[in-house]
Amino acid sequence: RELVRRVRALLERRQVPLHDETGWTLATTRAAATVMALLRAAAPTAGPDEWLDWLKCEAHGDAVPALEARWRREHHAEVGETPETRAQAQAELDAFWQAQQARLEPLVERRRRPLAEWLRALHAVLAAGPDPVLWERDAAARQVAQALRWHDAEAGSAAWRSAVAQPMSLSDLTAWVDAVLEQVSFVPPAPVGEAAVVVTPLARALLRPFAQVVLPGADERRLGAGSAAPALVGEALLRRLGLEDRLARQRRGLLAFVHLLRAPAVVLLRRRADGSELLAPSPWLDRMVLARRAAGLLPIVEAPVALATREVPAAPVSPPRAVAAPALPAKVSASAVSALRD
C-alpha cells in the first residue's frame, strides 16, 4: 500500500487519470473515522476529548475550535470585545453543544437493543449532521453504508435477519462496527472515461488488453514467494480437503505471471537491496530467462535506473544550554503547589 500511495501521488500531481483496483482498508477513510468517533462519543464514559474528536470529523465551522478553547480554559477576551458580545458568544456555544447532545440521544441509551435498531439510530444521527448529503455523495461514505447495511438492516438472508435481531450493548456495537470496517476494502470509483493507468493485482490482470505493463517488486521476497497457508491446517490436510496447497497457489500465480508476459511491453522493476539486506531476482524471473534462452529468443534487456541525486548542506543544531533557574522560595503555600501542578 505504501508503494501504491506513492504512485498515486506522483501521477495525480501530473494530472494522469488513474484507476486503483486494489483499494485500501475502509477503516482509514474519513467516513469510517466519523462513524467510529461518533460511537466513542456516545459511550457512557466519554468526555470532552471523545466529544471533540467526533465534532472535528464533521464540518461545523468555527464552533468546534471555540468550544474546545472554552473547555480547555484557554479562551481570552479579544481586543474590542465587550461583556455583551462575550455573553452572546457563550450563549451561542451553549446552544450549539445542546444541539449536538440532542443528536447523540438515540445512541446514548444504555439498554441493550437489537442490532437493527442500533443501525437505524446510527444512520439517523449521521443524517442529522451538518452535511447529510456527504453520505450520498462521497464514495467512501456509500461503501461504509453498504458494509454496515443500515439501509436494509432487516433484509437479507435468514442468518442475517437472525443476527440483527440479537440484543447488544453500545460497546458491542462499537466493537462490531470496528471489525467490519477493518475487514472491508475501499475501492475508489473509476474516473470518467478511460484511465491512463490501472493499478490492479496480478490475478486480475489476466486476459486484459494493456498496452504496457509495469510490475514493481520483481524480487525474491515479493514476486513468486507464495502466500502462507492457514496456520491451523497443514499442506497434507489441504490436499485431502480438495483445497489449494502451497504448490497449487504457486502454480496459479505463475500462470498469471506468464499470461502477463503476452503484453506488447513489460517492464519489471526490482531492488538489489532492501536496506542492508541484499535481494535476488524473483525465481519466476530466473525461470523466464532460462526459458527464453532455451527457445533461442533474444535476452531480456536489463538496465539500471539512474536515480536523481542532490546534495543537502549540513545544518547541525547545537544542543540547548542549561540556564540557571532563579532562586526558589523558601516556603510555598498549598494553593501555589496546586496551581503549579495544574
C-alpha positions as CSV (number, residue, x, y, z in Angstrom):
1,R,0.0,0.0,0.0
2,E,2.9,2.4,0.7
3,L,4.1,1.9,-2.9
4,V,0.7,2.4,-4.4
5,R,0.2,5.6,-2.4
6,R,3.5,7.0,-3.8
7,V,2.5,6.0,-7.3
8,R,-0.9,7.7,-6.9
9,A,0.7,10.9,-5.5
10,L,3.2,11.2,-8.4
11,L,0.6,10.5,-11.1
12,E,-2.1,12.7,-9.7
13,R,0.4,15.5,-9.4
14,R,0.9,15.3,-13.2
15,Q,-2.9,15.1,-13.8
16,V,-2.8,11.5,-15.0
17,P,-6.1,9.7,-14.9
18,L,-5.7,6.7,-12.5
19,H,-7.9,3.8,-11.5
20,D,-6.9,1.9,-8.4
21,E,-8.5,-1.6,-8.3
22,T,-6.6,-2.7,-5.2
23,G,-8.2,-0.4,-2.7
24,W,-7.3,0.1,1.0
25,T,-8.8,-0.6,4.3
26,L,-12.2,1.1,4.7
27,A,-11.4,2.0,8.3
28,T,-8.8,4.5,7.2
29,T,-11.3,6.7,5.3
30,R,-12.8,9.9,6.7
31,A,-16.3,8.4,6.6
32,A,-15.3,5.4,8.7
33,A,-13.4,7.6,11.1
34,T,-16.5,9.8,11.6
35,V,-18.6,6.7,12.4
36,M,-16.1,5.4,15.0
37,A,-15.7,8.8,16.6
38,L,-19.5,9.1,16.9
39,L,-19.8,5.7,18.6
40,R,-17.0,6.6,21.0
41,A,-18.6,10.0,21.8
42,A,-21.9,8.3,22.7
43,A,-20.2,5.9,25.2
44,P,-21.2,6.4,28.9
45,T,-17.5,7.0,29.8
46,A,-17.0,9.6,27.0
47,G,-15.6,13.0,27.9
48,P,-14.6,16.3,26.2
49,D,-11.8,14.6,24.3
50,E,-14.1,12.0,22.7
51,W,-16.8,14.7,22.0
52,L,-14.2,17.0,20.3
53,D,-12.9,14.1,18.2
54,W,-16.4,13.4,16.9
55,L,-17.2,17.1,16.2
56,K,-13.9,17.7,14.4
57,C,-14.8,14.9,12.0
58,E,-17.8,16.9,10.8
59,A,-18.0,20.3,9.2
60,H,-19.1,22.6,12.0
61,G,-17.1,25.7,11.1
62,D,-15.6,27.8,13.8
63,A,-17.9,26.5,16.5
64,V,-15.7,23.5,17.4
65,P,-12.5,25.4,18.0
66,A,-14.3,28.0,20.1
67,L,-16.0,25.2,22.1
68,E,-12.6,23.5,22.6
69,A,-11.0,26.7,23.7
70,R,-13.7,27.2,26.3
71,W,-13.4,23.6,27.6
72,R,-9.6,23.9,27.8
73,R,-9.9,27.2,29.6
74,E,-7.7,28.9,27.2
75,H,-10.1,31.5,25.8
76,H,-9.2,35.1,26.4
77,A,-11.1,38.3,25.8
78,E,-10.2,39.6,22.3
79,V,-9.4,43.2,21.6
80,G,-12.5,45.3,21.4
81,E,-14.7,42.5,23.0
82,T,-17.4,43.7,25.3
83,P,-19.1,41.8,28.1
84,E,-22.3,41.7,25.9
85,T,-20.6,40.2,22.9
86,R,-18.8,37.7,25.2
87,A,-22.1,36.6,26.8
88,Q,-23.6,36.3,23.4
89,A,-20.8,34.1,22.1
90,Q,-21.1,31.8,25.2
91,A,-24.8,31.5,24.6
92,E,-24.2,30.5,21.0
93,L,-21.7,27.9,22.2
94,D,-24.2,26.6,24.7
95,A,-26.9,26.3,22.1
96,F,-24.5,24.5,19.7
97,W,-23.5,22.0,22.3
98,Q,-27.0,21.3,23.4
99,A,-28.0,20.7,19.8
100,Q,-25.2,18.1,19.5
101,Q,-26.1,16.5,22.7
102,A,-29.7,16.1,21.4
103,R,-28.2,14.4,18.3
104,L,-26.4,11.9,20.5
105,E,-29.6,10.9,22.4
106,P,-30.6,8.0,20.1
107,L,-27.2,6.3,20.8
108,V,-26.7,7.3,24.5
109,E,-29.3,4.8,25.8
110,R,-27.6,2.2,28.0
111,R,-30.1,-0.6,27.4
112,R,-29.4,-3.5,25.1
113,R,-31.1,-3.2,21.8
114,P,-31.2,-5.4,18.6
115,L,-28.5,-4.6,16.1
116,A,-31.2,-3.5,13.6
117,E,-32.3,-0.7,16.0
118,W,-28.7,0.4,16.6
119,L,-28.0,0.6,12.9
120,R,-31.2,2.7,12.3
121,A,-30.2,5.0,15.2
122,L,-26.6,5.3,13.9
123,H,-27.9,6.3,10.4
124,A,-30.3,8.8,11.9
125,V,-27.6,10.6,13.9
126,L,-25.3,10.8,10.9
127,A,-28.0,12.0,8.6
128,A,-28.8,14.8,11.1
129,G,-25.2,16.2,10.8
130,P,-24.1,19.4,9.2
131,D,-23.5,17.7,5.8
132,P,-26.1,15.0,5.3
133,V,-25.5,15.0,1.6
134,L,-22.0,13.6,2.2
135,W,-23.4,10.1,2.8
136,E,-24.8,10.1,-0.7
137,R,-22.1,12.0,-2.5
138,D,-18.9,10.6,-1.0
139,A,-17.8,7.2,-2.4
140,A,-16.2,6.0,0.9
141,A,-19.4,7.0,2.8
142,R,-21.5,5.0,0.4
143,Q,-19.3,1.9,1.0
144,V,-19.5,2.4,4.7
145,A,-23.3,2.4,4.5
146,Q,-23.1,-0.7,2.3
147,A,-20.8,-2.5,4.7
148,L,-22.9,-1.7,7.8
149,R,-26.2,-2.3,5.9
150,W,-28.1,0.3,7.8
151,H,-30.4,0.9,4.7
152,D,-31.6,-2.7,4.7
153,A,-30.9,-3.7,8.3
154,E,-33.7,-6.2,8.4
155,A,-33.4,-7.5,4.9
156,G,-31.3,-10.3,3.5
157,S,-30.7,-13.9,4.3
158,A,-32.3,-15.7,7.3
159,A,-28.9,-15.8,9.0
160,W,-28.6,-12.0,8.7
161,R,-32.1,-11.4,10.0
162,S,-31.4,-13.7,13.0
163,A,-28.1,-11.8,13.7
164,V,-29.6,-8.3,13.6
165,A,-32.4,-9.4,16.0
166,Q,-29.8,-10.3,18.7
167,P,-29.7,-7.7,21.5
168,M,-26.3,-6.0,22.2
169,S,-24.9,-3.1,24.1
170,L,-23.3,0.1,22.7
171,S,-19.8,-1.3,23.4
172,D,-20.7,-4.5,21.5
173,L,-22.0,-2.4,18.6
174,T,-18.7,-0.3,18.6
175,A,-16.6,-3.5,18.5
176,W,-18.7,-5.0,15.7
177,V,-18.5,-1.8,13.6
178,D,-14.8,-1.5,14.1
179,A,-14.3,-5.1,13.0
180,V,-16.4,-4.7,9.9
181,L,-14.7,-1.5,8.7
182,E,-11.3,-3.2,9.3
183,Q,-12.2,-6.2,7.1
184,V,-13.7,-4.3,4.1
185,S,-11.5,-2.7,1.5
186,F,-12.4,0.7,0.0
187,V,-12.1,0.8,-3.8
188,P,-12.3,4.3,-5.2
189,P,-14.6,4.8,-8.2
190,A,-13.2,4.7,-11.7
191,P,-12.5,8.1,-13.3
192,V,-14.8,9.4,-16.1
193,G,-13.6,8.0,-19.4
194,E,-10.7,5.6,-19.8
195,A,-7.9,5.7,-17.2
196,A,-4.3,6.1,-18.5
197,V,-3.0,3.9,-15.6
198,V,-4.7,1.0,-13.9
199,V,-3.3,-0.3,-10.6
200,T,-4.5,-3.9,-10.2
201,P,-3.4,-7.2,-8.6
202,L,-1.6,-9.7,-10.7
203,A,-4.5,-12.1,-10.7
204,R,-6.9,-9.5,-12.1
205,A,-4.6,-8.6,-15.0
206,L,-5.3,-11.8,-16.9
207,L,-6.5,-11.5,-20.5
208,R,-6.8,-7.7,-20.3
209,P,-5.5,-5.7,-23.2
210,F,-2.9,-3.4,-21.6
211,A,-0.6,-1.5,-23.9
212,Q,2.2,-1.7,-21.3
213,V,2.7,-3.5,-18.0
214,V,4.9,-2.2,-15.2
215,L,5.5,-4.8,-12.5
216,P,7.2,-3.4,-9.4
217,G,8.9,-5.6,-6.8
218,A,10.2,-8.3,-9.1
219,D,12.5,-9.7,-6.3
220,E,12.6,-12.9,-4.3
221,R,10.5,-11.6,-1.5
222,R,7.6,-10.0,-3.4
223,L,7.1,-12.0,-6.6
224,G,6.8,-15.7,-6.6
225,A,7.4,-16.2,-2.9
226,G,3.9,-17.6,-2.4
227,S,1.4,-16.8,0.3
228,A,1.4,-18.5,3.7
229,A,-1.0,-21.4,4.3
230,P,-3.5,-21.3,7.2
231,A,-1.8,-21.9,10.5
232,L,-4.2,-24.5,11.7
233,V,-4.4,-26.5,8.5
234,G,-1.3,-28.4,7.1
235,E,-0.5,-28.9,3.5
236,A,-1.5,-32.6,3.6
237,L,-4.9,-31.8,5.0
238,L,-5.5,-29.1,2.5
239,R,-4.9,-31.6,-0.3
240,R,-7.2,-34.2,1.3
241,L,-9.9,-31.5,1.6
242,G,-9.5,-30.6,-2.1
243,L,-8.2,-27.1,-1.3
244,E,-5.2,-25.3,-2.7
245,D,-1.9,-26.1,-1.1
246,R,1.3,-24.1,-1.4
247,L,2.3,-25.8,-4.7
248,A,-1.2,-25.1,-6.3
249,R,-1.1,-21.4,-5.2
250,Q,2.4,-21.0,-6.7
251,R,1.3,-22.6,-10.0
252,R,-1.7,-20.3,-10.2
253,G,0.4,-17.2,-9.5
254,L,3.0,-18.4,-12.1
255,L,0.2,-18.8,-14.7
256,A,-0.9,-15.3,-14.1
257,F,2.6,-14.0,-14.5
258,V,3.1,-15.9,-17.8
259,H,-0.1,-14.5,-19.2
260,L,1.1,-11.1,-18.2
261,L,4.2,-11.5,-20.4
262,R,1.9,-11.6,-23.5
263,A,1.5,-7.8,-23.3
264,P,3.3,-5.7,-26.0
265,A,5.7,-4.2,-23.5
266,V,6.5,-5.4,-20.0
267,V,8.8,-3.6,-17.5
268,L,10.0,-5.4,-14.4
269,L,11.3,-3.3,-11.6
270,R,13.3,-4.6,-8.6
271,R,15.6,-3.6,-5.9
272,R,19.1,-5.0,-5.5
273,A,18.9,-4.4,-1.7
274,D,16.3,-3.6,0.9
275,G,18.2,-1.6,3.4
276,S,21.2,-3.7,4.4
277,E,19.7,-6.9,3.1
278,L,20.6,-8.0,-0.5
279,L,17.8,-9.1,-2.7
280,A,18.0,-11.6,-5.5
281,P,15.7,-11.6,-8.6
282,S,12.4,-13.4,-8.4
283,P,12.6,-17.2,-9.1
284,W,9.9,-16.6,-11.8
285,L,12.2,-14.1,-13.5
286,D,15.0,-16.7,-13.5
287,R,12.7,-19.3,-15.0
288,M,11.7,-16.8,-17.7
289,V,15.3,-16.0,-18.5
290,L,16.2,-19.8,-18.8
291,A,13.1,-20.5,-20.9
292,R,13.9,-17.7,-23.4
293,R,17.5,-18.9,-23.6
294,A,16.3,-22.5,-24.3
295,A,13.9,-21.2,-27.0
296,G,16.6,-19.1,-28.7
297,L,14.8,-15.8,-28.1
298,L,16.5,-12.5,-27.5
299,P,17.8,-11.9,-24.0
300,I,16.0,-9.6,-21.6
301,V,17.3,-6.0,-21.7
302,E,18.4,-5.2,-18.1
303,A,19.3,-1.6,-17.4
304,P,19.9,0.1,-14.1
305,V,17.7,3.0,-13.3
306,A,19.6,6.3,-12.8
307,L,18.0,8.0,-9.9
308,A,18.4,11.7,-9.5
309,T,20.6,12.7,-6.5
310,R,21.1,16.0,-4.8
311,E,23.4,17.3,-2.1
312,V,21.9,18.7,1.1
313,P,24.1,21.1,3.0
314,A,24.7,20.1,6.6
315,A,22.9,22.2,9.1
316,P,23.7,20.8,12.6
317,V,21.7,22.0,15.5
318,S,23.5,22.8,18.7
319,P,22.2,21.2,21.9
320,P,20.4,23.6,24.2
321,R,22.5,25.0,27.1
322,A,21.4,24.8,30.7
323,V,20.2,28.1,32.1
324,A,20.4,28.8,35.8
325,A,16.9,28.9,37.4
326,P,16.0,31.7,39.7
327,A,16.1,31.0,43.4
328,L,13.2,29.0,44.7
329,P,11.1,30.4,47.6
330,A,11.7,29.0,51.0
331,K,8.0,28.4,51.6
332,V,5.2,27.6,49.3
333,S,1.5,27.6,50.1
334,A,-0.8,24.7,49.3
335,S,-2.7,26.7,46.8
336,A,0.5,27.7,45.0
337,V,1.5,24.0,44.8
338,S,-1.9,23.1,43.4
339,A,-1.7,25.9,40.8
340,L,1.8,24.8,39.8
341,R,0.7,21.2,39.4
342,D,-2.3,22.2,37.3
